Each structure stands twice: as C-alpha cells, then as structure tokens.
Amino acid sequence: MFREYMLKGTMNPEVQAVFKAAADISNGVFSLKEAANFYKVHPAVIVQFIAESTEYDMIFSKRGDDDSN
C-alpha cells in the first residue's frame, strides 16, 4: 500500500486509515491490535505499510548521507 501511495499518490479512505494507524502506533497512542480495530484495517496491512515506509526512509536517508560526502 505504501508503494501504491508513493507511485500513484492515491489517498483513498483505506490509505488514510492505514496512514493514521501507523502514525498512532509509532506515537504510542495505540498498539497494533488497537489501531487495527479502531481504524478497521487488517493488522498485516498496517505492518506491511510500516515496513515499506521504514525501508523507503532508510534508502533515502542513506542516499542523503552519500550526497553529503
């Protein structure tokens, strides 16, 4: 889902819910189970979104480090 969002800019209600769920989990507002129930999104979708988002952040932060050398 993160990849779809990045490539297509899709911001449908499901993507918005997953975004909010991931943010709330990372900010300590909800556990994975609580966020999945609150936003009515399958936990695996949230986990996949967080994993893809983290991978993206790692790649681009590394590229930024390489650019500064």
PQR file of N, CA, C, O and H, with PARSE charges and radii, in Angstrom:
ATOM      1  N   MET A   1       0.819  -1.187   0.000 -0.4000 1.5000
ATOM      2  CA  MET A   1       0.000   0.000   0.000 -0.0000 2.0000
ATOM      3  C   MET A   1       0.871   1.262   0.000  0.5500 1.7000
ATOM      4  O   MET A   1       0.538   2.235  -0.677 -0.5500 1.4000
ATOM      5  N   PHE A   2       1.970   1.263   0.741 -0.4000 1.5000
ATOM      6  CA  PHE A   2       2.864   2.423   0.750 -0.0000 2.0000
ATOM      7  C   PHE A   2       3.413   2.671  -0.649  0.5500 1.7000
ATOM      8  O   PHE A   2       3.481   3.808  -1.116 -0.5500 1.4000
ATOM      9  H   PHE A   2       2.241   0.473   1.291  0.4000 1.0000
ATOM     10  N   ARG A   3       3.798   1.593  -1.301 -0.4000 1.5000
ATOM     11  CA  ARG A   3       4.330   1.711  -2.664 -0.0000 2.0000
ATOM     12  C   ARG A   3       3.284   2.320  -3.605  0.5500 1.7000
ATOM     13  O   ARG A   3       3.595   3.203  -4.404 -0.5500 1.4000
ATOM     14  H   ARG A   3       3.743   0.669  -0.922  0.4000 1.0000
ATOM     15  N   GLU A   4       2.044   1.837  -3.500 -0.4000 1.5000
ATOM     16  CA  GLU A   4       0.955   2.371  -4.319 -0.0000 2.0000
ATOM     17  C   GLU A   4       0.779   3.862  -4.051  0.5500 1.7000
ATOM     18  O   GLU A   4       0.613   4.653  -4.979 -0.5500 1.4000
ATOM     19  H   GLU A   4       1.791   1.120  -2.850  0.4000 1.0000
ATOM     20  N   TYR A   5       0.816   4.232  -2.786 -0.4000 1.5000
ATOM     21  CA  TYR A   5       0.685   5.635  -2.415 -0.0000 2.0000
ATOM     22  C   TYR A   5       1.819   6.462  -3.027  0.5500 1.7000
ATOM     23  O   TYR A   5       1.576   7.532  -3.585 -0.5500 1.4000
ATOM     24  H   TYR A   5       0.950   3.589  -2.032  0.4000 1.0000
ATOM     25  N   MET A   6       3.035   5.975  -2.923 -0.4000 1.5000
ATOM     26  CA  MET A   6       4.186   6.721  -3.429 -0.0000 2.0000
ATOM     27  C   MET A   6       4.177   6.827  -4.955  0.5500 1.7000
ATOM     28  O   MET A   6       4.529   7.868  -5.509 -0.5500 1.4000
ATOM     29  H   MET A   6       3.232   5.105  -2.470  0.4000 1.0000
ATOM     30  N   LEU A   7       3.775   5.752  -5.631 -0.4000 1.5000
ATOM     31  CA  LEU A   7       3.804   5.755  -7.092 -0.0000 2.0000
ATOM     32  C   LEU A   7       2.615   6.468  -7.711  0.5500 1.7000
ATOM     33  O   LEU A   7       2.754   7.142  -8.731 -0.5500 1.4000
ATOM     34  H   LEU A   7       3.488   4.906  -5.181  0.4000 1.0000
ATOM     35  N   LYS A   8       1.451   6.324  -7.103 -0.4000 1.5000
ATOM     36  CA  LYS A   8       0.231   6.868  -7.697 -0.0000 2.0000
ATOM     37  C   LYS A   8      -0.325   8.072  -6.954  0.5500 1.7000
ATOM     38  O   LYS A   8      -1.191   8.776  -7.472 -0.5500 1.4000
ATOM     39  H   LYS A   8       1.338   5.776  -6.274  0.4000 1.0000
ATOM     40  N   GLY A   9       0.159   8.310  -5.760 -0.4000 1.5000
ATOM     41  CA  GLY A   9      -0.363   9.413  -4.966 -0.0000 2.0000
ATOM     42  C   GLY A   9      -1.775   9.151  -4.464  0.5500 1.7000
ATOM     43  O   GLY A   9      -2.498  10.082  -4.108 -0.5500 1.4000
ATOM     44  H   GLY A   9       0.862   7.738  -5.338  0.4000 1.0000
ATOM     45  N   THR A  10      -2.164   7.879  -4.437 -0.4000 1.5000
ATOM     46  CA  THR A  10      -3.504   7.508  -4.016 -0.0000 2.0000
ATOM     47  C   THR A  10      -3.709   7.839  -2.547  0.5500 1.7000
ATOM     48  O   THR A  10      -2.914   7.442  -1.696 -0.5500 1.4000
ATOM     49  H   THR A  10      -1.577   7.123  -4.726  0.4000 1.0000
ATOM     50  N   MET A  11      -4.773   8.563  -2.258 -0.4000 1.5000
ATOM     51  CA  MET A  11      -5.082   8.896  -0.872 -0.0000 2.0000
ATOM     52  C   MET A  11      -6.554   8.593  -0.610  0.5500 1.7000
ATOM     53  O   MET A  11      -7.314   9.453  -0.165 -0.5500 1.4000
ATOM     54  H   MET A  11      -5.419   8.885  -2.950  0.4000 1.0000
ATOM     55  N   ASN A  12      -6.939   7.342  -0.897 -0.4000 1.5000
ATOM     56  CA  ASN A  12      -8.322   6.937  -0.656 -0.0000 2.0000
ATOM     57  C   ASN A  12      -8.528   6.703   0.841  0.5500 1.7000
ATOM     58  O   ASN A  12      -7.565   6.731   1.607 -0.5500 1.4000
ATOM     59  H   ASN A  12      -6.321   6.643  -1.259  0.4000 1.0000
ATOM     60  N   PRO A  13      -9.764   6.475   1.263 -0.5600 1.5000
ATOM     61  CA  PRO A  13     -10.026   6.302   2.707  0.2800 2.0000
ATOM     62  C   PRO A  13      -9.228   5.175   3.365  0.5500 1.7000
ATOM     63  O   PRO A  13      -8.828   5.302   4.522 -0.5500 1.4000
ATOM     64  N   GLU A  14      -8.992   4.076   2.648 -0.4000 1.5000
ATOM     65  CA  GLU A  14      -8.211   2.978   3.238 -0.0000 2.0000
ATOM     66  C   GLU A  14      -6.764   3.410   3.470  0.5500 1.7000
ATOM     67  O   GLU A  14      -6.197   3.125   4.525 -0.5500 1.4000
ATOM     68  H   GLU A  14      -9.317   3.972   1.709  0.4000 1.0000
ATOM     69  N   VAL A  15      -6.173   4.083   2.511 -0.4000 1.5000
ATOM     70  CA  VAL A  15      -4.796   4.566   2.669 -0.0000 2.0000
ATOM     71  C   VAL A  15      -4.727   5.556   3.827  0.5500 1.7000
ATOM     72  O   VAL A  15      -3.793   5.512   4.628 -0.5500 1.4000
ATOM     73  H   VAL A  15      -6.634   4.315   1.654  0.4000 1.0000
ATOM     74  N   GLN A  16      -5.701   6.438   3.920 -0.4000 1.5000
ATOM     75  CA  GLN A  16      -5.730   7.401   5.017 -0.0000 2.0000
ATOM     76  C   GLN A  16      -5.807   6.692   6.366  0.5500 1.7000
ATOM     77  O   GLN A  16      -5.122   7.074   7.315 -0.5500 1.4000
ATOM     78  H   GLN A  16      -6.460   6.474   3.270  0.4000 1.0000
ATOM     79  N   ALA A  17      -6.645   5.656   6.447 -0.4000 1.5000
ATOM     80  CA  ALA A  17      -6.780   4.909   7.696 -0.0000 2.0000
ATOM     81  C   ALA A  17      -5.471   4.233   8.069  0.5500 1.7000
ATOM     82  O   ALA A  17      -5.071   4.242   9.233 -0.5500 1.4000
ATOM     83  H   ALA A  17      -7.202   5.346   5.676  0.4000 1.0000
ATOM     84  N   VAL A  18      -4.805   3.646   7.081 -0.4000 1.5000
ATOM     85  CA  VAL A  18      -3.527   2.974   7.361 -0.0000 2.0000
ATOM     86  C   VAL A  18      -2.469   3.996   7.780  0.5500 1.7000
ATOM     87  O   VAL A  18      -1.699   3.745   8.707 -0.5500 1.4000
ATOM     88  H   VAL A  18      -5.130   3.639   6.136  0.4000 1.0000
ATOM     89  N   PHE A  19      -2.428   5.135   7.109 -0.4000 1.5000
ATOM     90  CA  PHE A  19      -1.512   6.216   7.498 -0.0000 2.0000
ATOM     91  C   PHE A  19      -1.723   6.601   8.960  0.5500 1.7000
ATOM     92  O   PHE A  19      -0.772   6.673   9.739 -0.5500 1.4000
ATOM     93  H   PHE A  19      -3.053   5.338   6.356  0.4000 1.0000
ATOM     94  N   LYS A  20      -2.976   6.846   9.318 -0.4000 1.5000
ATOM     95  CA  LYS A  20      -3.290   7.258  10.688 -0.0000 2.0000
ATOM     96  C   LYS A  20      -2.950   6.161  11.685  0.5500 1.7000
ATOM     97  O   LYS A  20      -2.409   6.432  12.757 -0.5500 1.4000
ATOM     98  H   LYS A  20      -3.748   6.788   8.685  0.4000 1.0000
ATOM     99  N   ALA A  21      -3.270   4.920  11.328 -0.4000 1.5000
ATOM    100  CA  ALA A  21      -2.958   3.799  12.218 -0.0000 2.0000
ATOM    101  C   ALA A  21      -1.458   3.695  12.450  0.5500 1.7000
ATOM    102  O   ALA A  21      -1.011   3.545  13.588 -0.5500 1.4000
ATOM    103  H   ALA A  21      -3.709   4.700  10.457  0.4000 1.0000
ATOM    104  N   ALA A  22      -0.683   3.774  11.382 -0.4000 1.5000
ATOM    105  CA  ALA A  22       0.777   3.680  11.502 -0.0000 2.0000
ATOM    106  C   ALA A  22       1.321   4.821  12.357  0.5500 1.7000
ATOM    107  O   ALA A  22       2.196   4.609  13.196 -0.5500 1.4000
ATOM    108  H   ALA A  22      -1.046   3.897  10.458  0.4000 1.0000
ATOM    109  N   ALA A  23       0.809   6.016  12.145 -0.4000 1.5000
ATOM    110  CA  ALA A  23       1.265   7.169  12.933 -0.0000 2.0000
ATOM    111  C   ALA A  23       0.918   6.993  14.402  0.5500 1.7000
ATOM    112  O   ALA A  23       1.744   7.270  15.272 -0.5500 1.4000
ATOM    113  H   ALA A  23       0.099   6.188  11.463  0.4000 1.0000
ATOM    114  N   ASP A  24      -0.299   6.533  14.687 -0.4000 1.5000
ATOM    115  CA  ASP A  24      -0.706   6.344  16.081 -0.0000 2.0000
ATOM    116  C   ASP A  24       0.113   5.253  16.769  0.5500 1.7000
ATOM    117  O   ASP A  24       0.425   5.364  17.955 -0.5500 1.4000
ATOM    118  H   ASP A  24      -0.969   6.307  13.980  0.4000 1.0000
ATOM    119  N   ILE A  25       0.455   4.216  16.039 -0.4000 1.5000
ATOM    120  CA  ILE A  25       1.296   3.157  16.607 -0.0000 2.0000
ATOM    121  C   ILE A  25       2.682   3.716  16.910  0.5500 1.7000
ATOM    122  O   ILE A  25       3.228   3.492  17.990 -0.5500 1.4000
ATOM    123  H   ILE A  25       0.202   4.126  15.075  0.4000 1.0000
ATOM    124  N   SER A  26       3.242   4.441  15.956 -0.4000 1.5000
ATOM    125  CA  SER A  26       4.593   4.965  16.150 -0.0000 2.0000
ATOM    126  C   SER A  26       4.650   6.019  17.256  0.5500 1.7000
ATOM    127  O   SER A  26       5.684   6.187  17.903 -0.5500 1.4000
ATOM    128  H   SER A  26       2.798   4.624  15.079  0.4000 1.0000
ATOM    129  N   ASN A  27       3.547   6.723  17.470 -0.4000 1.5000
ATOM    130  CA  ASN A  27       3.497   7.743  18.531 -0.0000 2.0000
ATOM    131  C   ASN A  27       3.060   7.174  19.878  0.5500 1.7000
ATOM    132  O   ASN A  27       2.932   7.912  20.855 -0.5500 1.4000
ATOM    133  H   ASN A  27       2.707   6.586  16.945  0.4000 1.0000
ATOM    134  N   GLY A  28       2.832   5.866  19.928 -0.4000 1.5000
ATOM    135  CA  GLY A  28       2.472   5.226  21.180 -0.0000 2.0000
ATOM    136  C   GLY A  28       1.024   5.415  21.598  0.5500 1.7000
ATOM    137  O   GLY A  28       0.665   5.132  22.741 -0.5500 1.4000
ATOM    138  H   GLY A  28       2.935   5.266  19.134  0.4000 1.0000
ATOM    139  N   VAL A  29       0.193   5.890  20.684 -0.4000 1.5000
ATOM    140  CA  VAL A  29      -1.218   6.106  21.004 -0.0000 2.0000
ATOM    141  C   VAL A  29      -1.956   4.767  21.092  0.5500 1.7000
ATOM    142  O   VAL A  29      -2.754   4.555  22.004 -0.5500 1.4000
ATOM    143  H   VAL A  29       0.485   6.120  19.755  0.4000 1.0000
ATOM    144  N   PHE A  30      -1.688   3.869  20.145 -0.4000 1.5000
ATOM    145  CA  PHE A  30      -2.348   2.567  20.076 -0.0000 2.0000
ATOM    146  C   PHE A  30      -1.312   1.468  19.893  0.5500 1.7000
ATOM    147  O   PHE A  30      -0.214   1.698  19.386 -0.5500 1.4000
ATOM    148  H   PHE A  30      -1.039   4.042  19.403  0.4000 1.0000
ATOM    149  N   SER A  31      -1.690   0.277  20.317 -0.4000 1.5000
ATOM    150  CA  SER A  31      -0.943  -0.917  19.925 -0.0000 2.0000
ATOM    151  C   SER A  31      -1.408  -1.276  18.514  0.5500 1.7000
ATOM    152  O   SER A  31      -2.358  -0.682  18.003 -0.5500 1.4000
ATOM    153  H   SER A  31      -2.582   0.091  20.728  0.4000 1.0000
ATOM    154  N   LEU A  32      -0.748  -2.238  17.890 -0.4000 1.5000
ATOM    155  CA  LEU A  32      -1.153  -2.677  16.560 -0.0000 2.0000
ATOM    156  C   LEU A  32      -2.598  -3.163  16.570  0.5500 1.7000
ATOM    157  O   LEU A  32      -3.393  -2.786  15.709 -0.5500 1.4000
ATOM    158  H   LEU A  32       0.023  -2.720  18.305  0.4000 1.0000
ATOM    159  N   LYS A  33      -2.929  -3.993  17.536 -0.4000 1.5000
ATOM    160  CA  LYS A  33      -4.289  -4.541  17.622 -0.0000 2.0000
ATOM    161  C   LYS A  33      -5.322  -3.432  17.823  0.5500 1.7000
ATOM    162  O   LYS A  33      -6.378  -3.444  17.190 -0.5500 1.4000
ATOM    163  H   LYS A  33      -2.284  -4.299  18.236  0.4000 1.0000
ATOM    164  N   GLU A  34      -5.022  -2.481  18.698 -0.4000 1.5000
ATOM    165  CA  GLU A  34      -5.951  -1.381  18.954 -0.0000 2.0000
ATOM    166  C   GLU A  34      -6.144  -0.519  17.709  0.5500 1.7000
ATOM    167  O   GLU A  34      -7.268  -0.140  17.378 -0.5500 1.4000
ATOM    168  H   GLU A  34      -4.164  -2.471  19.212  0.4000 1.0000
ATOM    169  N   ALA A  35      -5.051  -0.212  17.026 -0.4000 1.5000
ATOM    170  CA  ALA A  35      -5.143   0.612  15.811 -0.0000 2.0000
ATOM    171  C   ALA A  35      -5.926  -0.111  14.723  0.5500 1.7000
ATOM    172  O   ALA A  35      -6.747   0.500  14.039 -0.5500 1.4000
ATOM    173  H   ALA A  35      -4.138  -0.520  17.295  0.4000 1.0000
ATOM    174  N   ALA A  36      -5.677  -1.403  14.560 -0.4000 1.5000
ATOM    175  CA  ALA A  36      -6.396  -2.175  13.548 -0.0000 2.0000
ATOM    176  C   ALA A  36      -7.895  -2.159  13.833  0.5500 1.7000
ATOM    177  O   ALA A  36      -8.703  -1.993  12.920 -0.5500 1.4000
ATOM    178  H   ALA A  36      -5.010  -1.899  15.116  0.4000 1.0000
ATOM    179  N   ASN A  37      -8.260  -2.331  15.087 -0.4000 1.5000
ATOM    180  CA  ASN A  37      -9.679  -2.303  15.455 -0.0000 2.0000
ATOM    181  C   ASN A  37     -10.276  -0.913  15.297  0.5500 1.7000
ATOM    182  O   ASN A  37     -11.383  -0.767  14.781 -0.5500 1.4000
ATOM    183  H   ASN A  37      -7.603  -2.466  15.829  0.4000 1.0000
ATOM    184  N   PHE A  38      -9.556   0.100  15.735 -0.4000 1.5000
ATOM    185  CA  PHE A  38     -10.069   1.471  15.689 -0.0000 2.0000
ATOM    186  C   PHE A  38     -10.269   1.950  14.252  0.5500 1.7000
ATOM    187  O   PHE A  38     -11.298   2.541  13.924 -0.5500 1.4000
ATOM    188  H   PHE A  38      -8.656  -0.018  16.155  0.4000 1.0000
ATOM    189  N   TYR A  39      -9.271   1.688  13.394 -0.4000 1.5000
ATOM    190  CA  TYR A  39      -9.336   2.163  12.012 -0.0000 2.0000
ATOM    191  C   TYR A  39      -9.935   1.129  11.048  0.5500 1.7000
ATOM    192  O   TYR A  39     -10.081   1.388   9.853 -0.5500 1.4000
ATOM    193  H   TYR A  39      -8.435   1.208  13.660  0.4000 1.0000
ATOM    194  N   LYS A  40     -10.275  -0.039  11.589 -0.4000 1.5000
ATOM    195  CA  LYS A  40     -10.891  -1.109  10.789 -0.0000 2.0000
ATOM    196  C   LYS A  40     -10.036  -1.496   9.581  0.5500 1.7000
ATOM    197  O   LYS A  40     -10.507  -1.569   8.446 -0.5500 1.4000
ATOM    198  H   LYS A  40     -10.157  -0.249  12.559  0.4000 1.0000
ATOM    199  N   VAL A  41      -8.756  -1.739   9.881 -0.4000 1.5000
ATOM    200  CA  VAL A  41      -7.781  -2.150   8.869 -0.0000 2.0000
ATOM    201  C   VAL A  41      -7.107  -3.417   9.391  0.5500 1.7000
ATOM    202  O   VAL A  41      -6.838  -3.528  10.587 -0.5500 1.4000
ATOM    203  H   VAL A  41      -8.373  -1.679  10.803  0.4000 1.0000
ATOM    204  N   HIS A  42      -6.838  -4.358   8.513 -0.4000 1.5000
ATOM    205  CA  HIS A  42      -6.192  -5.608   8.936 -0.0000 2.0000
ATOM    206  C   HIS A  42      -4.782  -5.303   9.453  0.5500 1.7000
ATOM    207  O   HIS A  42      -4.056  -4.526   8.833 -0.5500 1.4000
ATOM    208  H   HIS A  42      -7.056  -4.267   7.542  0.4000 1.0000
ATOM    209  N   PRO A  43      -4.388  -5.901  10.576 -0.5600 1.5000
ATOM    210  CA  PRO A  43      -3.059  -5.644  11.140  0.2800 2.0000
ATOM    211  C   PRO A  43      -1.918  -5.895  10.155  0.5500 1.7000
ATOM    212  O   PRO A  43      -0.925  -5.168  10.162 -0.5500 1.4000
ATOM    213  N   ALA A  44      -2.050  -6.915   9.313 -0.4000 1.5000
ATOM    214  CA  ALA A  44      -0.981  -7.217   8.348 -0.0000 2.0000
ATOM    215  C   ALA A  44      -0.773  -6.073   7.365  0.5500 1.7000
ATOM    216  O   ALA A  44       0.352  -5.829   6.928 -0.5500 1.4000
ATOM    217  H   ALA A  44      -2.856  -7.506   9.308  0.4000 1.0000
ATOM    218  N   VAL A  45      -1.836  -5.376   7.016 -0.4000 1.5000
ATOM    219  CA  VAL A  45      -1.729  -4.234   6.097 -0.0000 2.0000
ATOM    220  C   VAL A  45      -0.946  -3.104   6.772  0.5500 1.7000
ATOM    221  O   VAL A  45      -0.113  -2.451   6.145 -0.5500 1.4000
ATOM    222  H   VAL A  45      -2.750  -5.574   7.371  0.4000 1.0000
ATOM    223  N   ILE A  46      -1.224  -2.890   8.038 -0.4000 1.5000
ATOM    224  CA  ILE A  46      -0.507  -1.844   8.781 -0.0000 2.0000
ATOM    225  C   ILE A  46       0.975  -2.203   8.906  0.5500 1.7000
ATOM    226  O   ILE A  46       1.844  -1.359   8.687 -0.5500 1.4000
ATOM    227  H   ILE A  46      -1.901  -3.421   8.548  0.4000 1.0000
ATOM    228  N   VAL A  47       1.255  -3.446   9.254 -0.4000 1.5000
ATOM    229  CA  VAL A  47       2.648  -3.895   9.397 -0.0000 2.0000
ATOM    230  C   VAL A  47       3.390  -3.743   8.073  0.5500 1.7000
ATOM    231  O   VAL A  47       4.523  -3.261   8.050 -0.5500 1.4000
ATOM    232  H   VAL A  47       0.549  -4.132   9.432  0.4000 1.0000
ATOM    233  N   GLN A  48       2.768  -4.146   6.980 -0.4000 1.5000
ATOM    234  CA  GLN A  48       3.398  -4.036   5.661 -0.0000 2.0000
ATOM    235  C   GLN A  48       3.656  -2.571   5.319  0.5500 1.7000
ATOM    236  O   GLN A  48       4.718  -2.228   4.800 -0.5500 1.4000
ATOM    237  H   GLN A  48       1.848  -4.537   6.998  0.4000 1.0000
ATOM    238  N   PHE A  49       2.695  -1.720   5.609 -0.4000 1.5000
ATOM    239  CA  PHE A  49       2.845  -0.288   5.342 -0.0000 2.0000
ATOM    240  C   PHE A  49       4.018   0.288   6.137  0.5500 1.7000
ATOM    241  O   PHE A  49       4.836   1.028   5.593 -0.5500 1.4000
ATOM    242  H   PHE A  49       1.832  -1.998   6.031  0.4000 1.0000
ATOM    243  N   ILE A  50       4.096  -0.051   7.413 -0.4000 1.5000
ATOM    244  CA  ILE A  50       5.190   0.440   8.261 -0.0000 2.0000
ATOM    245  C   ILE A  50       6.529  -0.072   7.744  0.5500 1.7000
ATOM    246  O   ILE A  50       7.505   0.677   7.700 -0.5500 1.4000
ATOM    247  H   ILE A  50       3.431  -0.653   7.855  0.4000 1.0000
ATOM    248  N   ALA A  51       6.582  -1.339   7.353 -0.4000 1.5000
ATOM    249  CA  ALA A  51       7.833  -1.925   6.848 -0.0000 2.0000
ATOM    250  C   ALA A  51       8.276  -1.225   5.562  0.5500 1.7000
ATOM    251  O   ALA A  51       9.449  -0.882   5.414 -0.5500 1.4000
ATOM    252  H   ALA A  51       5.790  -1.948   7.388  0.4000 1.0000
ATOM    253  N   GLU A  52       7.345  -1.014   4.639 -0.4000 1.5000
ATOM    254  CA  GLU A  52       7.690  -0.352   3.372 -0.0000 2.0000
ATOM    255  C   GLU A  52       8.094   1.097   3.602  0.5500 1.7000
ATOM    256  O   GLU A  52       9.028   1.591   2.971 -0.5500 1.4000
ATOM    257  H   GLU A  52       6.392  -1.292   4.759  0.4000 1.0000
ATOM    258  N   SER A  53       7.401   1.772   4.493 -0.4000 1.5000
ATOM    259  CA  SER A  53       7.721   3.161   4.816 -0.0000 2.0000
ATOM    260  C   SER A  53       9.110   3.268   5.449  0.5500 1.7000
ATOM    261  O   SER A  53       9.880   4.171   5.120 -0.5500 1.4000
ATOM    262  H   SER A  53       6.641   1.371   5.006  0.4000 1.0000
ATOM    263  N   THR A  54       9.421   2.353   6.348 -0.4000 1.5000
ATOM    264  CA  THR A  54      10.734   2.341   7.002 -0.0000 2.0000
ATOM    265  C   THR A  54      11.839   2.066   5.993  0.5500 1.7000
ATOM    266  O   THR A  54      12.892   2.703   6.022 -0.5500 1.4000
ATOM    267  H   THR A  54       8.796   1.620   6.615  0.4000 1.0000
ATOM    268  N   GLU A  55      11.590   1.114   5.101 -0.4000 1.5000
ATOM    269  CA  GLU A  55      12.574   0.797   4.059 -0.0000 2.0000
ATOM    270  C   GLU A  55      12.830   2.021   3.178  0.5500 1.7000
ATOM    271  O   GLU A  55      13.977   2.338   2.861 -0.5500 1.4000
ATOM    272  H   GLU A  55      10.735   0.596   5.078  0.4000 1.0000
ATOM    273  N   TYR A  56      11.776   2.691   2.795 -0.4000 1.5000
ATOM    274  CA  TYR A  56      11.890   3.909   1.978 -0.0000 2.0000
ATOM    275  C   TYR A  56      12.722   4.953   2.719  0.5500 1.7000
ATOM    276  O   TYR A  56      13.633   5.547   2.142 -0.5500 1.4000
ATOM    277  H   TYR A  56      10.844   2.433   3.052  0.4000 1.0000
ATOM    278  N   ASP A  57      12.410   5.175   3.996 -0.4000 1.5000
ATOM    279  CA  ASP A  57      13.149   6.156   4.793 -0.0000 2.0000
ATOM    280  C   ASP A  57      14.626   5.797   4.901  0.5500 1.7000
ATOM    281  O   ASP A  57      15.485   6.675   4.820 -0.5500 1.4000
ATOM    282  H   ASP A  57      11.670   4.693   4.464  0.4000 1.0000
ATOM    283  N   MET A  58      14.925   4.520   5.082 -0.4000 1.5000
ATOM    284  CA  MET A  58      16.319   4.085   5.197 -0.0000 2.0000
ATOM    285  C   MET A  58      17.075   4.312   3.894  0.5500 1.7000
ATOM    286  O   MET A  58      18.216   4.772   3.909 -0.5500 1.4000
ATOM    287  H   MET A  58      14.227   3.806   5.147  0.4000 1.0000
ATOM    288  N   ILE A  59      16.453   3.995   2.787 -0.4000 1.5000
ATOM    289  CA  ILE A  59      17.104   4.159   1.485 -0.0000 2.0000
ATOM    290  C   ILE A  59      17.396   5.629   1.222  0.5500 1.7000
ATOM    291  O   ILE A  59      18.501   5.984   0.813 -0.5500 1.4000
ATOM    292  H   ILE A  59      15.526   3.621   2.776  0.4000 1.0000
ATOM    293  N   PHE A  60      16.403   6.484   1.456 -0.4000 1.5000
ATOM    294  CA  PHE A  60      16.603   7.888   1.140 -0.0000 2.0000
ATOM    295  C   PHE A  60      17.460   8.613   2.165  0.5500 1.7000
ATOM    296  O   PHE A  60      18.103   9.606   1.827 -0.5500 1.4000
ATOM    297  H   PHE A  60      15.504   6.195   1.788  0.4000 1.0000
ATOM    298  N   SER A  61      17.487   8.147   3.405 -0.4000 1.5000
ATOM    299  CA  SER A  61      18.402   8.780   4.358 -0.0000 2.0000
ATOM    300  C   SER A  61      19.830   8.372   4.036  0.5500 1.7000
ATOM    301  O   SER A  61      20.750   9.169   4.219 -0.5500 1.4000
ATOM    302  H   SER A  61      16.964   7.340   3.679  0.4000 1.0000
ATOM    303  N   LYS A  62      20.038   7.142   3.557 -0.4000 1.5000
ATOM    304  CA  LYS A  62      21.371   6.703   3.143 -0.0000 2.0000
ATOM    305  C   LYS A  62      21.830   7.487   1.924  0.5500 1.7000
ATOM    306  O   LYS A  62      22.985   7.906   1.850 -0.5500 1.4000
ATOM    307  H   LYS A  62      19.291   6.494   3.408  0.4000 1.0000
ATOM    308  N   ARG A  63      20.937   7.683   0.975 -0.4000 1.5000
ATOM    309  CA  ARG A  63      21.290   8.469  -0.205 -0.0000 2.0000
ATOM    310  C   ARG A  63      21.658   9.889   0.178  0.5500 1.7000
ATOM    311  O   ARG A  63      22.571  10.479  -0.399 -0.5500 1.4000
ATOM    312  H   ARG A  63      19.998   7.342   1.035  0.4000 1.0000
ATOM    313  N   GLY A  64      20.956  10.433   1.143 -0.4000 1.5000
ATOM    314  CA  GLY A  64      21.278  11.766   1.624 -0.0000 2.0000
ATOM    315  C   GLY A  64      22.653  11.817   2.244  0.5500 1.7000
ATOM    316  O   GLY A  64      23.382  12.792   2.062 -0.5500 1.4000
ATOM    317  H   GLY A  64      20.214   9.954   1.612  0.4000 1.0000
ATOM    318  N   ASP A  65      23.025  10.762   2.986 -0.4000 1.5000
ATOM    319  CA  ASP A  65      24.351  10.676   3.578 -0.0000 2.0000
ATOM    320  C   ASP A  65      25.417  10.604   2.497  0.5500 1.7000
ATOM    321  O   ASP A  65      26.471  11.228   2.622 -0.5500 1.4000
ATOM    322  H   ASP A  65      22.433   9.970   3.134  0.4000 1.0000
ATOM    323  N   ASP A  66      25.150   9.839   1.424 -0.4000 1.5000
ATOM    324  CA  ASP A  66      26.098   9.715   0.328 -0.0000 2.0000
ATOM    325  C   ASP A  66      26.277  11.038  -0.402  0.5500 1.7000
ATOM    326  O   ASP A  66      27.376  11.354  -0.858 -0.5500 1.4000
ATOM    327  H   ASP A  66      24.294   9.331   1.323  0.4000 1.0000
ATOM    328  N   ASP A  67      25.194  11.818  -0.515 -0.4000 1.5000
ATOM    329  CA  ASP A  67      25.258  13.104  -1.211 -0.0000 2.0000
ATOM    330  C   ASP A  67      26.114  14.117  -0.462  0.5500 1.7000
ATOM    331  O   ASP A  67      26.698  15.009  -1.077 -0.5500 1.4000
ATOM    332  H   ASP A  67      24.301  11.562  -0.144  0.4000 1.0000
ATOM    333  N   SER A  68      26.193  13.987   0.862 -0.4000 1.5000
ATOM    334  CA  SER A  68      26.939  14.967   1.638 -0.0000 2.0000
ATOM    335  C   SER A  68      28.441  14.697   1.633  0.5500 1.7000
ATOM    336  O   SER A  68      29.211  15.528   2.114 -0.5500 1.4000
ATOM    337  H   SER A  68      25.718  13.262   1.362  0.4000 1.0000
ATOM    338  N   ASN A  69      28.865  13.576   1.111 -0.4000 1.5000
ATOM    339  CA  ASN A  69      30.303  13.251   1.078 -0.0000 2.0000
ATOM    340  C   ASN A  69      30.974  13.804  -0.130  0.5500 1.7000
ATOM    341  O   ASN A  69      32.179  13.620  -0.306 -0.5500 1.4000
ATOM    342  H   ASN A  69      28.239  12.901   0.720  0.4000 1.0000
TER
END
